[in-house]
Amino acid sequence: MAESRRRTRVHFTARAEVQVGRRRYENLATRDLSHKGIFLLGPHPEKAGKQCRVTVRLEGGDQDAFDLHLKGMIKRVSGEGMAIDFISMDPDTYLHLRKIVLLNADNPRRAEREFATPAFAQDGKSKKN
């Protein structure tokens, strides 16, 4: 399978929660993160194409903890885990996400250029990049 990703992915470990309709999956491990999406480890009964809400807990000291709040679309499900494309996020989440990617990228200049092009349209529909 050819690599279709156009955004910088960074190795990123944190705990996440996903809500799909009325179902909630808690304490999920993350594997990687990009400006456009996240990969969550473990088997999931959900199917690609469903919208979801993702909360990623950024741990730090008691005062440094912060939650990223994102809306997404399940892009792919495998035995390894679930890939989620982001379709919207609040401004504070965007700033934290940007910082995480830039600080962990192998090529921060390239990642910075990627942030100049929105990963999703303002109407919430995912772009093809």
N, C-alpha and C positions, 0 to 999 in steps of 0.2 A: 504494500500500500504506500503510495507516494505521500510525502509530508505536505500537508495543506496549510499548516499554521503559518501565519504571517506576523504574529506578534511574539515578542520575547516572553518566554516562560521562565520562571525562577522556581527553584526548589523551595518549598515553603511548608513548614509543619506547624499546624495549629489544630484546634478543635472547632468543629462546625456543627450547625444544626440546619436541617432542611425541612421546610414545610411544603408539602404537595397536597393541595386541597385541604382536607381535614387530617391527613396523616403527617406526623412529625417524626423525624429521625434525629436523634440527639447523640452527642459525643462522637461524631464522625471525625476521622483523621483526614487531613489534607495531604496531598502529595506535591502539587505544584499550583502555581497561580500566575495569571497574566493580567494584563489590562483588560482583557476580554472574557476571561473565564477562570474556572477552578476545577481541579480534579479531586474527588473525594474517594477514599479507599473503602473497600468492602462491598459485599453483594447487596444489591438493592432491588426490590421488586417493581420499581417504577419503570415506565417505558419512555423512550425518547419522544420529544415533542410536547411534553407536559410543562406548563409553567410552574415555577416554584419561588419560594423566598428562602434566601440563604443568610445565615448569621454566622460570622466568623469571629471567634473570640481571640483578640490579641492580648496575650498575657504579659504582664509586667508586674511591678510592685502594685500594691493595692490601689494606688492613685494613677498608675500608668495603664491599667487595663482599658481596652476600648473594643467595642463591637463594630464590625463592618456589617452594614445592612444592604443587601443586594436583592434585586429581582432578577430571575434568570429563567432559562429554558433548558430542560434536560436535552443535551445534544447527543449523548452516546452512553449506553450502559453495557458493561461487560462483566465477566466474572471478577475482574480486578477492581472495578469501581464504576463511578459515574462522572461523566464530564458535563459541566454546566456552563453554558454561554450566558454572560451577563447581558441584560437588556435595559437595566436602569439602576441607578444608585444615587444616594444623596451626596451633596457636595463634600461633607466631612469624610465620608467613606472614600470618595474619589481621591481626595488629598492623601489619605493614609495608604490607599492601594498604590498610588503613584510612587510614594516614598518607598514602600516595600519593594516594588519592582526595580526602581532605579538603584537602590542600595544593594540589591542582590544580583543584578544583571551582570553577565560576563562582559557585555558591551553597553555600558550605560548611555553612551551617546546615541547609539541606535535606538535604544528603548525610549530615550527622550524624544527623538523624532517621531516615534510611533504614537506617543501621547498627543502629538499635534493633530493627528487624524482621529476623530471620534471612532470608538469601537462599535457604537450602536447609534441608531438614529434617534432624534428627539422624540419621535412617536413611539419609541419602545421596541421597534422592530430591529432585530439583529442584522448587522451588515455582514457581508461575506469576506471578512478579513481578520 
